[in-house]
Amino acid sequence: MREIDLNECHNILINIASKFDEICRRHQIPYYMLGGTMLGAVRHKGFIPWDDDMDFGVERKYFPKLIQALSEELPPPFSVRTLENCNSVFSNFIKIDDTSTEIINNGHDSFSEIGIGIDVFPLDHGRKNRLTTILFSSYIFLQLTIINFLYYEPAYRRGYKKYIALFLQKINRISVKNRLIFLDKIILSHTHEESDYLVSYYGRWRQKEMMRKSIMGKPQLYPFENLMLTGVENAHGYLSALYDNYMQAPPVEKRERHTSLMRYKSQ
């Protein structure tokens, strides 16, 4: 089985992103590049050199339409993975992967069911004002932190976190998937379209991903490698909120990758 280097990983991701963009355009589903993908578009006109995934955001109301379109129109070897159809998805976002590949994520010692791919996060409206949005999102983020302890095997934890994970798993009587489904219902029941905020609850940056709608704005085209992909309208406001001095690359020791090994399954 042949290993995949970072350049080849980028080519695979571009092929997936191209199909994702094509399907979104065909079905008039607006999307944004998020996180490191948006940063890469602005700072590098493509991938952050050490990055090995891509992140996008789609307003929640489009998610059912998007999942159906991806399920029906993605060509092989690409596949759409969700909480409902994949036992290795432990969050309420979409993964689109290349099923001919397999990866070992950092901190794990076995291959994931899901190969090289992109993540598509739901963007939810906040509460009626800033204070209630902060309070509600803080509650959701606390619940997600607990769920993360329930999901990751204690063997992957270090120090006191290992014992917390063991304790939480011992007292847990509800499956992680059911907890996530219940949490998603809470989120959906507390959204207000008139809110000034869009929130990516399942992103890695937690409270920082509570963004004013004026910053997200109307999706704008940005060059990304050989593609034109859409991202946030106020890129400076968005990236400053996540990364502060975003045009300065971090020191080498902080240039994190998500995977420790990538390879083809049958080559």
N, C-alpha and C positions, 0 to 999 in steps of 0.2 A: 504494500500500500504506500503510495507516494505521498511524501509530506508536501504541504503547501506553504510557500513563503509569503511574506507580507505583500509583495507586489502582485502575486497571483490572487491573494485574498482580495485585494482592492479591485482587481478585474471582475471577480465573481460578484462582489458587492455592487459594482457599477451596473452589471447586467441585471441584477435584481432590482436595483433602484430605477433603472430604465423602464422595466416592466411595470413597476409600481406607479411611476409617473404617467406612463401611457394609459393605464387603467383608470387612474384618477382623472386624467383629462377627458377620457372618453365618457366617463359617467358624471363629469362636472362635480367632482369632489375636491374642494380646496384642501391643501395640506401645507405644512411648514416643515422645513428642516429645523431640528432642535439640537441643543447641547453641542457636543463636539463636532457634529456634522455642520451646523450653522457656523461655528467657529472656523472650521476648516474652509468653508466657502469664502469667508471674509479674509482670513489670514493667509490661506494657501491657494485659494481658487480651486480647492479640491480637498483631498484627505489631509488631516494632520498626519505627518509622516509615520508616526508609530501607532496610529489608530487601526483597529481591526473590526469595527462595526459601524453602522449608520443608524441614526435616530430621526424619526419623523413624528409629527403630531397632526391629528385630525380631530376637528370638533366632534364631540360625542354623537350628535344627532345623525352624523353620516356613517357611523360605525356599522350598523346592520347592512346598509347598502354596500359599503366597502368590503365587508367580509364575504358577502354573497358574490360580488363581482370578482374578487380575488380567487374564491373557491372555484368559480366557473371558468375563469379566463387565464389563470396563470399556466404557462406551458411547463412541461417537465424539463428539468428535474426540480422545479421550484414548487414549494408547498406553503400554504397558510396554516399557521399553528395558533390555536387559541386555548383558553382555559377549558373550553368545552370539548375540544377534540384531541387534546394532547396531554398526557400525564406529566410531561416535563415542563409545562407552562404553569408557573405559580404566581401569576399576576394577571391583572385584567387589561392586558394590552395584546397586540397582534405581533407575532413573529413570522417573517417570511424567510424561509431558508432554502439553501441548495441541498437537496436530499442525497446528492452524490458525495457529499462531504461529511466529515465528523470532526468534532473539536473536544478538547479538554479545557474546561474553564479554569481560570486561576483559583487555587484553593481546593480543587477537586483532584481525584486520582483515577477517574474513569471517564470514558467518553460519554458525552451528552447524546440524548436522542435527537437533538436539534443541531443541525450543521451551521456552517457559515451563513449569516443572514442579517436582516435589518429588523429594527423594532419600530412599531407604529403605536404611539401612545394616544389615548383619548384625552381631549382637552375639554374640561368641564367648566361651566359658568360657576362663579363664586356665589357668595351670599349677597345680601342687599347692600352692605357697606364694607369698608375695609376691616373694621374691628371684628365683625361677625365672620368674615371670610378667614381672618387670621385664626380666630378661636376654633372654627370648625375644621379648617385644614390641619391645625395642630393636633386635634383629636384623631383625624384620619391618619396622619403620619405616625402617631403613637401606636395605633392599631396595626399599621403596616410593619413597624419595627418589631412588634410582638410576633406577627406572622412570619417575619424573616427568621426569627429564632426558632419557630416551629418547623420551618422548612429545611433549613440547612442542617445536615447531619452534625451532631456534636463533635465528631472526629475532626471536622474541618475548623472548629473553633479553637482558640487558644486562651489559656489562663481562666479567669473567672467567667468569661463568656461561655465557655464549654459547660460549666456547671449550671449556669442560668438556662442554657438551651436544654440540658438534660431535665431540669426541673419542670420547665414549661411543657416539654413533650410528655412528661410523666403525668401531669395533671390535665393535659388536654383531652377533651372528650368530643371535640368537633373537628372534622377533617379540615385541612388547610384550604382545600378548594371550596368547601361550604362556607368557611369564614370569609373568603374573598368574595363569594357571590353575595353574601349578606352585607358585607361592607360596601359593595358596589350599589346595592339597593339603597343604602343610607345616602351615598353620594348623590344618586339620581333623584332622591326625594328632597334634597336640600340645595338644588341649583336654582338660580334665578337669572333668566335671560337678560334682565335689566341691570345685572351686576356689571361693575366696571372691570371685573377681573376674569381671566381664564386661568385655570389651574391644571397642571399636569401632576396629578396625585401619585402616579406610579413612576415618575422620574427619579433619578438618583439625588437630585439637589434639594428635595423636600421643600422647605418654605421659600427658597429662592425661586421655585418654579410657579409661584403665584404672581402672574404678570398682568399688568394693566392691558386692557384691550387696545388702548391707544398705542402701546408698544408693539403688540402683535400685529395690529393693523390688517391691511389687505395683503395676502401673499404676493411677494415680489420675486421676479426671476433673478437668479444668481448663477454665474458659471461655476460648475463643479466638475473638474476633470474635463471629459468630452461631452458633458450634458449641460442642460440648463434646467435647474431645479428651483422650486419656490421656497422662500424662507420668510422670516418675519420682516415687517416693513421697517421698523426702527431697529436695525441690527445693532447699532451702538448701545442703545438703551437696554436691549435684551442681553447682549454679551457682557456689558458692564455689570449688570445685576448678578450674573452667574460667575464671572471670572475676574472682576475688577480690571486689572491692566491686561486685557485679553490679547493685545497685539504682541506681547512679550511671551515667548515660549518658556515653559517651566524648566527648571534644572533637570539634567538627565535622570537623576534618581527619582523624579516624580513623574516621569513619562510612562504612564501605566498602559498596559494592554489588558484585554479581557480574557485572552486565551493563552495557554501555555503550549498547546500543540494543535495543529490543523493538518488534516490529510484527506485524501480521497479514499472512499470505502473499498473500491475494487481495482484501483490502478497500482 
